C-alpha cells in the first residue's frame, strides 16, 4: 500500500475517536465512497471488534474520499471484554471498502488498547 499503515491507540473503557483517510492505491487520488460501505476489523486471542458505516461506528463525512473523510468511533463498551489487568493488548487491524459485493483492502496496521488507569 502506498500510504502509512494504521497505528491506532486507545485506552480501555474510554472512547476512541479516529479520523480515516481513504485514497486509491496510488495514495494520492481520493477514493470515491459513494455507494460504498467501510468496515474496520481488529482481532487477537478471542477478542474481536468490527465497526462499519453508515451507522455502526464509522461515519463517512465526505463521500468524495481523501484526507479525514470518515470517522471511526470505538465506544467504551467495545473494549469491556478486554482483560481488566495491566496488560496492553495489541492486535492487527484492517480497513476494508465494500462496493457491489466486492471487498477492497484499503489499509492495515495495529490497534493498541492500553489499560485504563483512572477516571474520568
Helices and strands as residue ranges (DSSP letters): E 6-11, E 16-22, E 37-44, E 47-52, E 58-60, E 66-74, G 76-79, E 89-99, E 102-114
